[in-house]
Structures are given as C-alpha cells and as structure tokens.
Amino acid sequence: MGWLSAKWKLALMLAPSVIVFSVFVVYPVLYSLGYSFTNFSGFGDTTFVGLENYRQLSDDQFFWVALRNTLVILVIGVVILVPASFGLALLLRVKVRGAGLLRSLVFAPAIIAPILVGLIWVFILDPKLGLINRSLEELGLPGYQWIGGNHLTPYAVAVVFIWMSIGFAMTIFYAGLQQVPSDVLEASQLDGASMTQQLRYVTVPMMRETFAIVTVLMITNVFKIFELVYMLTSGGPVHRSEVLVSYMYFVTFTNLQYGPGMAIAVIITVLGAVFSVGYLLLSRERGRTA
C-alpha cells in the first residue's frame, strides 16, 4: 500500500462506508423521490403525474392532522427531553453508592423495542382498561381519553417518546460531562464561581456540540415514530392520531397509493433535514456570538 497516495488511501478507507450509505440511504431517498411523481399503485404501469401527488396532499385534511401531531411531538420532545436528560445526567454524575445502577435503570427503556414500549403504555393509557383511568376512578375522578381521541393523543405519544428516549440522551450527556476538563472547573471555582455559574458559563458552553448531537438525534427520531402510534392507536379514530410516518404507511401499504405515499416520505425527509440543519446553523451562530 506504500505506492498509494494519501488521497487514494483515504478514498479506499471511506469507500465501504460510502457504498453502504449510498445503498441504504441515498438510493431509497432517490427511489422514493422518483415514485412521488408517479401514479404507481404497486401493480401495473407507472405514469408520470408531476406534482399532482403533492397537490393532493395539500387538500388532504388527514395529512395536515398527521403533520400537526408530528410537530406537537417534536416541540415537546425537544423542549422537554433535551434539558431534562441533561439535568438527569448532572444528577447521576454524582459519585454515590448505586449511581451506576440508577444510570442503568434510566437507560433501560432505550433498549426496549418501540413496539413493546407501545404495548406497555397501552395498559397505562387506555381509556377503558388503562392504569391511569382506573386509578382516577378509584379516587372518584373522571377519566380522560389519553389515546385514541381528537386532542390528547399527540401529547401522550410525546410523553411515551420522552420516557423511551431520555435514557439514551442522558447517556450521551453523561459521556459529554466526562470530557469537561476538571482543571477548568477547579480554576473557575478558585475564581469564586458558584455551581450555577460553573454550569452556565463553563459546562454548558463546553458541551455545545453534545447538545447539538442530542438535539439532532431527537429531531430525526421524532420523524421516525411509527411503532408507538401503531400500537397505541393505529392512527385512529379516523386518522385523528396519525403522525407522518404512520399516515405514510397507511396511504402506501393499505390504500396502495404509492405515489402519494412516497410524496409523504419525501416530505418527512425534507422536514427532518430542514429542522436538523436549521438547528445546527442556529447553534453555530449562537456559538459565534457567545
């Protein structure tokens, strides 16, 4: 290999990753993009229809319901999950007996399959048989339509998403906290900085990249939610609790409308990229002005 230049060595090392990425990411995206401009139904001939599928989606009230539900989960997931997982990492960083066990318990939901998480929470949130409403009835209080209704379902899904993801996000933050130089913290302490000031002016700024990684991961994970909704409500009643991925599944594989279904897939990809890149640009701009 000594006869190869440094650029060719780098290209050969990157080639396997590029090939895998192209086959499993780039090709499916381009494949979906192509079919989003057709009237393909899974069988027969395919006809190019241009932007007709996107125009139909703009008139589809259930698509807008799914988009709204997804954005509700996204806002709640980012606004609550990111600071909550960071705070949890700070608490579990304290060296006390049993801290390792607590970290393991917090991380445990992240290794449970999402479809099993949905099944677990069905027994908690179900309006008739769920643990919460049964407990409220025992207390003489009215129950609520936590899932399967017209209003509370996206918020319930957001809570389940936070429960499932907080351990994973906490682990990344915990690893990031270990990378903060102890001598910098000690120097700030000698300068008279309180714990709050250390957190605000030292720890958080030095973990800006960790915050960006966690936030982008949570954004992309929200746009991949499917099993939770499928197990909790199957998108009902009358598609009122759909998210974008579950509605894409319904349109594509239940109605056999591959064109509109692929159009939804393209929209999911674009929205995920826009929110992720937008946050990264905003985070970088804040870093420059800080």
PyMOL commands that set and color helices and strands:
alter all, ss='L'
color gray80, all
select helices_A, chain A and resi 6-35+52-58+61-92+99-111+114-125+131-138+153-178+182-190+195-206+208-222+227-232+244-254+258-289
alter helices_A, ss='H'
color red, helices_A
deselect
rebuild
show_as cartoon
